[in-house]
Amino acid sequence: MEKDAQGEIVFNIDVMLAKRKMSLTELSRRVGITMANMSVLKTGKAKAIRITTLAALCEALNCQPGDLLEYRDTGK
């Protein structure tokens, strides 16, 4: 029997944008994805992300994947 998920993965893009003093528009341009898709990631509404997109985000923000992703226990 599979165990139900006990948490969620949260994108901390806004934190990294503030640290880098970069706008969401600039990040979208550097990564090569639309503002609509960038907003989906930023607001946590994304259900999946391509590894290539994650790599592009890390390159644009000069960070590691762990700087962008956080696991939060929702206690469900």
Protein Blocks (a to p, Z undefined) as FASTA:
>chain_A
ZZddfbdcddfklmmmmmnopafklmmmmnopafklmmmmmnopafbdcfklmmmmmmmn
opafklmpccddehZZ
